[in-house]
Amino acid sequence: MLVIFGGLPGTGKSTIARQVADKIGASYLRIDSIEQAIRSSGALPPGSDVGPAGYMAAQRIAADNLRLGRSVVVDSVNPLTITRDAYRDVAVRSDAPFIEIELVCSDPALHRHRLESRACDIEGLVPPTWDQVVTRPYDPWHRPCLQLDTARLPAGRCVELILQAVSAHGLRRPAPAASDA
């Protein structure tokens, strides 16, 4: 299964996506990590925009894992219809079920506080400012997705609701590996 996250920075995507990946035993792909690795590689001039490279890399890695029968959780802003369609196409081409999840934070003051007070855990990454978050292009979702408001629901409850939705698609947590004893 491909679990596709989207939502503006500071809505709780990474916190929730990591927990979901852990609970279902999925590979975890974080666009911020991929994009920062591209920046840090020296392949781009300093200050250059990574463009679609991070998303395209994540889509290829997701497809590789899905073909191996592994579930994948993708943690990205996923701001444009074209990026959402591309992830969905990865699942379809891999003959894998998928679920799309949009996290929102309906309380602007809380959203801003979360964004500005969080610690960055990716070396070299310069987090976006509040102004960059609220002015960035972000297409509305035009098809059904599981939308969760992290201003109204704690992270643990969001994880529970996502796991219920994943389970409804037939995915269960993998059984522990049998010991060789």
PyRosetta script that sets phi, psi and omega in degrees:
from pyrosetta import init, pose_from_sequence

init()
pose = pose_from_sequence("MLVIFGGLPGTGKSTIARQVADKIGASYLRIDSIEQAIRSSGALPPGSDVGPAGYMAAQRIAADNLRLGRSVVVDSVNPLTITRDAYRDVAVRSDAPFIEIELVCSDPALHRHRLESRACDIEGLVPPTWDQVVTRPYDPWHRPCLQLDTARLPAGRCVELILQAVSAHGLRRPAPAASDA")
pose.set_psi(1, 143.8)
pose.set_omega(1, 173.9)
pose.set_phi(2, -106.6)
pose.set_psi(2, 119.1)
pose.set_omega(2, 178.6)
pose.set_phi(3, -102.9)
pose.set_psi(3, 111.3)
pose.set_omega(3, -171.6)
pose.set_phi(4, -105.7)
pose.set_psi(4, 112.1)
pose.set_omega(4, 177.7)
pose.set_phi(5, -94.5)
pose.set_psi(5, 151.8)
pose.set_omega(5, 172.2)
pose.set_phi(6, -151.3)
pose.set_psi(6, 161.6)
pose.set_omega(6, 178.9)
pose.set_phi(7, 144.3)
pose.set_psi(7, 155.1)
pose.set_omega(7, -178.6)
pose.set_phi(8, -63.7)
pose.set_psi(8, 155.2)
pose.set_omega(8, 174.1)
pose.set_phi(9, -56.1)
pose.set_psi(9, 141.1)
pose.set_omega(9, 178.0)
pose.set_phi(10, 90.0)
pose.set_psi(10, 3.8)
pose.set_omega(10, 179.6)
pose.set_phi(11, -90.0)
pose.set_psi(11, -8.2)
pose.set_omega(11, 178.3)
pose.set_phi(12, 105.9)
pose.set_psi(12, 12.2)
pose.set_omega(12, -176.5)
pose.set_phi(13, -56.1)
pose.set_psi(13, -52.7)
pose.set_omega(13, -175.4)
pose.set_phi(14, -64.6)
pose.set_psi(14, -42.6)
pose.set_omega(14, 178.7)
pose.set_phi(15, -57.7)
pose.set_psi(15, -47.8)
pose.set_omega(15, -175.8)
pose.set_phi(16, -76.8)
pose.set_psi(16, -42.9)
pose.set_omega(16, -178.7)
pose.set_phi(17, -61.8)
pose.set_psi(17, -40.1)
pose.set_omega(17, 178.0)
pose.set_phi(18, -60.4)
pose.set_psi(18, -44.4)
pose.set_omega(18, -179.2)
pose.set_phi(19, -65.1)
pose.set_psi(19, -41.0)
pose.set_omega(19, 178.6)
pose.set_phi(20, -63.2)
pose.set_psi(20, -46.3)
pose.set_omega(20, 179.6)
pose.set_phi(21, -58.2)
pose.set_psi(21, -43.8)
pose.set_omega(21, 179.7)
pose.set_phi(22, -63.3)
pose.set_psi(22, -45.0)
pose.set_omega(22, -176.2)
pose.set_phi(23, -66.0)
pose.set_psi(23, -33.8)
pose.set_omega(23, -178.2)
pose.set_phi(24, -101.4)
pose.set_psi(24, 2.2)
pose.set_omega(24, 178.1)
pose.set_phi(25, 67.8)
pose.set_psi(25, 36.8)
pose.set_omega(25, -176.2)
pose.set_phi(26, -97.2)
pose.set_psi(26, 157.2)
pose.set_omega(26, 168.0)
pose.set_phi(27, -67.3)
pose.set_psi(27, 144.5)
pose.set_omega(27, -177.4)
pose.set_phi(28, -117.9)
pose.set_psi(28, 119.3)
pose.set_omega(28, 179.2)
pose.set_phi(29, -114.6)
pose.set_psi(29, 119.1)
pose.set_omega(29, -178.5)
pose.set_phi(30, -113.0)
pose.set_psi(30, 117.0)
pose.set_omega(30, -176.9)
pose.set_phi(31, -59.2)
pose.set_psi(31, -40.1)
pose.set_omega(31, 179.4)
pose.set_phi(32, -56.6)
pose.set_psi(32, -40.8)
pose.set_omega(32, 179.4)
pose.set_phi(33, -67.2)
pose.set_psi(33, -43.9)
pose.set_omega(33, -179.6)
pose.set_phi(34, -64.6)
pose.set_psi(34, -47.7)
pose.set_omega(34, -178.8)
pose.set_phi(35, -63.8)
pose.set_psi(35, -39.6)
pose.set_omega(35, 179.2)
pose.set_phi(36, -68.1)
pose.set_psi(36, -35.3)
pose.set_omega(36, 175.9)
pose.set_phi(37, -62.2)
pose.set_psi(37, -39.6)
pose.set_omega(37, 177.4)
pose.set_phi(38, -63.6)
pose.set_psi(38, -46.1)
pose.set_omega(38, 178.4)
pose.set_phi(39, -60.7)
pose.set_psi(39, -44.8)
pose.set_omega(39, -176.2)
pose.set_phi(40, -71.0)
pose.set_psi(40, -18.4)
pose.set_omega(40, -177.7)
pose.set_phi(41, -69.5)
pose.set_psi(41, -19.0)
pose.set_omega(41, -176.4)
pose.set_phi(42, 84.0)
pose.set_psi(42, 4.5)
pose.set_omega(42, -179.3)
pose.set_phi(43, -71.6)
pose.set_psi(43, -19.0)
pose.set_omega(43, 179.9)
pose.set_phi(44, -117.0)
pose.set_psi(44, 150.3)
pose.set_omega(44, 173.0)
pose.set_phi(45, -62.4)
pose.set_psi(45, 146.2)
pose.set_omega(45, 179.6)
pose.set_phi(46, -52.6)
pose.set_psi(46, 137.3)
pose.set_omega(46, 178.5)
pose.set_phi(47, 82.0)
pose.set_psi(47, -0.8)
pose.set_omega(47, -179.8)
pose.set_phi(48, -72.4)
pose.set_psi(48, 151.2)
pose.set_omega(48, 175.1)
pose.set_phi(49, -79.3)
pose.set_psi(49, 135.4)
pose.set_omega(49, 179.2)
pose.set_phi(50, -69.0)
pose.set_psi(50, -23.9)
pose.set_omega(50, -179.4)
pose.set_phi(51, 64.9)
pose.set_psi(51, -143.9)
pose.set_omega(51, -176.7)
pose.set_phi(52, -81.7)
pose.set_psi(52, -0.3)
pose.set_omega(52, -173.2)
pose.set_phi(53, -57.2)
pose.set_psi(53, -44.6)
pose.set_omega(53, -178.7)
pose.set_phi(54, -63.8)
pose.set_psi(54, -43.6)
pose.set_omega(54, 179.8)
pose.set_phi(55, -65.9)
pose.set_psi(55, -41.3)
pose.set_omega(55, -179.9)
pose.set_phi(56, -66.1)
pose.set_psi(56, -39.5)
pose.set_omega(56, 176.9)
pose.set_phi(57, -62.7)
pose.set_psi(57, -45.4)
pose.set_omega(57, 179.9)
pose.set_phi(58, -62.2)
pose.set_psi(58, -39.7)
pose.set_omega(58, 179.5)
pose.set_phi(59, -63.9)
pose.set_psi(59, -41.0)
pose.set_omega(59, 178.5)
pose.set_phi(60, -66.8)
pose.set_psi(60, -42.9)
pose.set_omega(60, 179.2)
pose.set_phi(61, -65.1)
pose.set_psi(61, -40.3)
pose.set_omega(61, 177.3)
pose.set_phi(62, -61.1)
pose.set_psi(62, -46.0)
pose.set_omega(62, -180.0)
pose.set_phi(63, -60.6)
pose.set_psi(63, -43.0)
pose.set_omega(63, 178.0)
pose.set_phi(64, -58.2)
pose.set_psi(64, -45.7)
pose.set_omega(64, -178.9)
pose.set_phi(65, -68.3)
pose.set_psi(65, -40.4)
pose.set_omega(65, 178.7)
pose.set_phi(66, -62.8)
pose.set_psi(66, -40.0)
pose.set_omega(66, 178.8)
pose.set_phi(67, -64.9)
pose.set_psi(67, -26.0)
pose.set_omega(67, 176.2)
pose.set_phi(68, -83.1)
pose.set_psi(68, -0.3)
pose.set_omega(68, 179.9)
pose.set_phi(69, 85.3)
pose.set_psi(69, 15.3)
pose.set_omega(69, 179.8)
pose.set_phi(70, -98.2)
pose.set_psi(70, 143.1)
pose.set_omega(70, 173.5)
pose.set_phi(71, -79.0)
pose.set_psi(71, 153.0)
pose.set_omega(71, -177.0)
pose.set_phi(72, -135.0)
pose.set_psi(72, 136.0)
pose.set_omega(72, 172.0)
pose.set_phi(73, -111.3)
pose.set_psi(73, 123.0)
pose.set_omega(73, 179.2)
pose.set_phi(74, -108.3)
pose.set_psi(74, 122.6)
pose.set_omega(74, -178.0)
pose.set_phi(75, -108.0)
pose.set_psi(75, 103.9)
pose.set_omega(75, -179.7)
pose.set_phi(76, -153.3)
pose.set_psi(76, 158.5)
pose.set_omega(76, 176.1)
pose.set_phi(77, -60.5)
pose.set_psi(77, -39.4)
pose.set_omega(77, 176.3)
pose.set_phi(78, 51.9)
pose.set_psi(78, 55.0)
pose.set_omega(78, -167.2)
pose.set_phi(79, -80.4)
pose.set_psi(79, -17.7)
pose.set_omega(79, -172.1)
pose.set_phi(80, -116.8)
pose.set_psi(80, 149.3)
pose.set_omega(80, 177.6)
pose.set_phi(81, -55.8)
pose.set_psi(81, -38.8)
pose.set_omega(81, -178.2)
pose.set_phi(82, -63.0)
pose.set_psi(82, -36.9)
pose.set_omega(82, 179.2)
pose.set_phi(83, -72.3)
pose.set_psi(83, -38.1)
pose.set_omega(83, 178.3)
pose.set_phi(84, -64.9)
pose.set_psi(84, -42.7)
pose.set_omega(84, 178.3)
pose.set_phi(85, -62.4)
pose.set_psi(85, -39.0)
pose.set_omega(85, -178.7)
pose.set_phi(86, -64.0)
pose.set_psi(86, -42.8)
pose.set_omega(86, 177.0)
pose.set_phi(87, -64.4)
pose.set_psi(87, -43.9)
pose.set_omega(87, 179.2)
pose.set_phi(88, -59.5)
pose.set_psi(88, -42.1)
pose.set_omega(88, 178.4)
pose.set_phi(89, -63.0)
pose.set_psi(89, -35.5)
pose.set_omega(89, 176.4)
pose.set_phi(90, -58.7)
pose.set_psi(90, -46.2)
pose.set_omega(90, 179.7)
pose.set_phi(91, -64.0)
pose.set_psi(91, -45.5)
pose.set_omega(91, -178.5)
pose.set_phi(92, -61.6)
pose.set_psi(92, -47.7)
pose.set_omega(92, 179.9)
pose.set_phi(93, -64.0)
pose.set_psi(93, -28.0)
pose.set_omega(93, 179.4)
pose.set_phi(94, -89.8)
pose.set_psi(94, 1.7)
pose.set_omega(94, -178.0)
pose.set_phi(95, 55.6)
pose.set_psi(95, 41.9)
pose.set_omega(95, -178.4)
pose.set_phi(96, -116.8)
pose.set_psi(96, 142.4)
pose.set_omega(96, 173.4)
pose.set_phi(97, -67.6)
pose.set_psi(97, 158.9)
pose.set_omega(97, 179.2)
pose.set_phi(98, -145.4)
pose.set_psi(98, 160.0)
pose.set_omega(98, 173.7)
pose.set_phi(99, -139.4)
pose.set_psi(99, 138.2)
pose.set_omega(99, 178.4)
pose.set_phi(100, -107.9)
pose.set_psi(100, 132.9)
pose.set_omega(100, -176.3)
pose.set_phi(101, -129.3)
pose.set_psi(101, 126.5)
pose.set_omega(101, 174.4)
pose.set_phi(102, -113.1)
pose.set_psi(102, 124.7)
pose.set_omega(102, 174.8)
pose.set_phi(103, -100.2)
pose.set_psi(103, 133.4)
pose.set_omega(103, 177.3)
pose.set_phi(104, -128.2)
pose.set_psi(104, 159.9)
pose.set_omega(104, 172.2)
pose.set_phi(105, -129.1)
pose.set_psi(105, 104.0)
pose.set_omega(105, -172.5)
pose.set_phi(106, -74.1)
pose.set_psi(106, -10.8)
pose.set_omega(106, -179.8)
pose.set_phi(107, -101.7)
pose.set_psi(107, 103.7)
pose.set_omega(107, -176.3)
pose.set_phi(108, -58.5)
pose.set_psi(108, -37.1)
pose.set_omega(108, -179.7)
pose.set_phi(109, -66.6)
pose.set_psi(109, -42.5)
pose.set_omega(109, 177.9)
pose.set_phi(110, -66.1)
pose.set_psi(110, -43.4)
pose.set_omega(110, 179.4)
pose.set_phi(111, -58.3)
pose.set_psi(111, -48.1)
pose.set_omega(111, -180.0)
pose.set_phi(112, -62.4)
pose.set_psi(112, -43.3)
pose.set_omega(112, 179.1)
pose.set_phi(113, -60.1)
pose.set_psi(113, -45.2)
pose.set_omega(113, 178.9)
pose.set_phi(114, -60.4)
pose.set_psi(114, -45.9)
pose.set_omega(114, -178.1)
pose.set_phi(115, -62.0)
pose.set_psi(115, -45.9)
pose.set_omega(115, -173.5)
pose.set_phi(116, -81.5)
pose.set_psi(116, -16.1)
pose.set_omega(116, -177.0)
pose.set_phi(117, -106.1)
pose.set_psi(117, -4.4)
pose.set_omega(117, -177.0)
pose.set_phi(118, -78.9)
pose.set_psi(118, 149.9)
pose.set_omega(118, 177.1)
pose.set_phi(119, -87.4)
pose.set_psi(119, 138.6)
pose.set_omega(119, 178.2)
pose.set_phi(120, -86.3)
pose.set_psi(120, 126.3)
pose.set_omega(120, -177.4)
pose.set_phi(121, -107.7)
pose.set_psi(121, 16.3)
pose.set_omega(121, 177.8)
pose.set_phi(122, -118.0)
pose.set_psi(122, 115.7)
pose.set_omega(122, -177.3)
pose.set_phi(123, -58.0)
pose.set_psi(123, 127.2)
pose.set_omega(123, 176.8)
pose.set_phi(124, 89.3)
pose.set_psi(124, -13.8)
pose.set_omega(124, -177.9)
pose.set_phi(125, -75.2)
pose.set_psi(125, 130.1)
pose.set_omega(125, 173.9)
pose.set_phi(126, -98.8)
pose.set_psi(126, 109.9)
pose.set_omega(126, -177.4)
pose.set_phi(127, -64.8)
pose.set_psi(127, 154.5)
pose.set_omega(127, 178.8)
pose.set_phi(128, -70.5)
pose.set_psi(128, 153.0)
pose.set_omega(128, 174.4)
pose.set_phi(129, -83.2)
pose.set_psi(129, 167.0)
pose.set_omega(129, 176.9)
pose.set_phi(130, -58.5)
pose.set_psi(130, -44.8)
pose.set_omega(130, 179.6)
pose.set_phi(131, -60.4)
pose.set_psi(131, -39.0)
pose.set_omega(131, 178.0)
pose.set_phi(132, -66.0)
pose.set_psi(132, -36.0)
pose.set_omega(132, 180.0)
pose.set_phi(133, -68.5)
pose.set_psi(133, -47.9)
pose.set_omega(133, -174.1)
pose.set_phi(134, -76.5)
pose.set_psi(134, -15.4)
pose.set_omega(134, 179.7)
pose.set_phi(135, -105.3)
pose.set_psi(135, -1.6)
pose.set_omega(135, -178.0)
pose.set_phi(136, -72.5)
pose.set_psi(136, 148.9)
pose.set_omega(136, 175.8)
pose.set_phi(137, -63.3)
pose.set_psi(137, 135.5)
pose.set_omega(137, 178.9)
pose.set_phi(138, -152.9)
pose.set_psi(138, 104.9)
pose.set_omega(138, -179.4)
pose.set_phi(139, -71.4)
pose.set_psi(139, 142.2)
pose.set_omega(139, 172.2)
pose.set_phi(140, -66.5)
pose.set_psi(140, 153.0)
pose.set_omega(140, 178.4)
pose.set_phi(141, -79.7)
pose.set_psi(141, 127.9)
pose.set_omega(141, -176.6)
pose.set_phi(142, -105.7)
pose.set_psi(142, 9.2)
pose.set_omega(142, 175.4)
pose.set_phi(143, -139.1)
pose.set_psi(143, 163.5)
pose.set_omega(143, -177.5)
pose.set_phi(144, -59.6)
pose.set_psi(144, 138.1)
pose.set_omega(144, 172.8)
pose.set_phi(145, -149.0)
pose.set_psi(145, 164.7)
pose.set_omega(145, 175.8)
pose.set_phi(146, -84.2)
pose.set_psi(146, 106.5)
pose.set_omega(146, -179.9)
pose.set_phi(147, -101.0)
pose.set_psi(147, 126.0)
pose.set_omega(147, -179.3)
pose.set_phi(148, -124.2)
pose.set_psi(148, 133.7)
pose.set_omega(148, -178.8)
pose.set_phi(149, -99.1)
pose.set_psi(149, 108.0)
pose.set_omega(149, -176.9)
pose.set_phi(150, -76.4)
pose.set_psi(150, -3.3)
pose.set_omega(150, 170.7)
pose.set_phi(151, -79.8)
pose.set_psi(151, -24.0)
pose.set_omega(151, -177.1)
pose.set_phi(152, -107.0)
pose.set_psi(152, -20.9)
pose.set_omega(152, -177.5)
pose.set_phi(153, -122.8)
pose.set_psi(153, 132.0)
pose.set_omega(153, 175.5)
pose.set_phi(154, -69.1)
pose.set_psi(154, 159.2)
pose.set_omega(154, -177.3)
pose.set_phi(155, -54.7)
pose.set_psi(155, -42.6)
pose.set_omega(155, -179.0)
pose.set_phi(156, -60.6)
pose.set_psi(156, -39.7)
pose.set_omega(156, 178.4)
pose.set_phi(157, -68.7)
pose.set_psi(157, -38.4)
pose.set_omega(157, 176.5)
pose.set_phi(158, -60.1)
pose.set_psi(158, -44.6)
pose.set_omega(158, 178.6)
pose.set_phi(159, -59.5)
pose.set_psi(159, -45.3)
pose.set_omega(159, 179.0)
pose.set_phi(160, -58.2)
pose.set_psi(160, -46.0)
pose.set_omega(160, -178.9)
pose.set_phi(161, -65.3)
pose.set_psi(161, -37.8)
pose.set_omega(161, 178.0)
pose.set_phi(162, -67.4)
pose.set_psi(162, -43.2)
pose.set_omega(162, 179.0)
pose.set_phi(163, -62.8)
pose.set_psi(163, -36.3)
pose.set_omega(163, 175.5)
pose.set_phi(164, -63.3)
pose.set_psi(164, -43.2)
pose.set_omega(164, 179.1)
pose.set_phi(165, -65.9)
pose.set_psi(165, -40.5)
pose.set_omega(165, 178.0)
pose.set_phi(166, -63.3)
pose.set_psi(166, -44.0)
pose.set_omega(166, 179.1)
pose.set_phi(167, -61.8)
pose.set_psi(167, -37.6)
pose.set_omega(167, 178.5)
pose.set_phi(168, -63.5)
pose.set_psi(168, -24.2)
pose.set_omega(168, 176.2)
pose.set_phi(169, -85.7)
pose.set_psi(169, 1.4)
pose.set_omega(169, 175.1)
pose.set_phi(170, 94.5)
pose.set_psi(170, 2.8)
pose.set_omega(170, -179.9)
pose.set_phi(171, -89.3)
pose.set_psi(171, 132.9)
pose.set_omega(171, 176.4)
pose.set_phi(172, -120.6)
pose.set_psi(172, 157.3)
pose.set_omega(172, 175.8)
pose.set_phi(173, -62.3)
pose.set_psi(173, 136.0)
pose.set_omega(173, -179.1)
pose.set_phi(174, -63.7)
pose.set_psi(174, 147.3)
pose.set_omega(174, 177.3)
pose.set_phi(175, -69.8)
pose.set_psi(175, 148.7)
pose.set_omega(175, 176.4)
pose.set_phi(176, -60.5)
pose.set_psi(176, 149.3)
pose.set_omega(176, 179.3)
pose.set_phi(177, -65.9)
pose.set_psi(177, 140.6)
pose.set_omega(177, 177.9)
pose.set_phi(178, -70.6)
pose.set_psi(178, 143.3)
pose.set_omega(178, 179.6)
pose.set_phi(179, -78.7)
pose.set_psi(179, 156.3)
pose.set_omega(179, -179.8)
pose.set_phi(180, -85.8)
pose.set_psi(180, 2.2)
pose.set_omega(180, -175.3)
pose.set_phi(181, -68.6)
pose.dump_pdb("model.pdb")
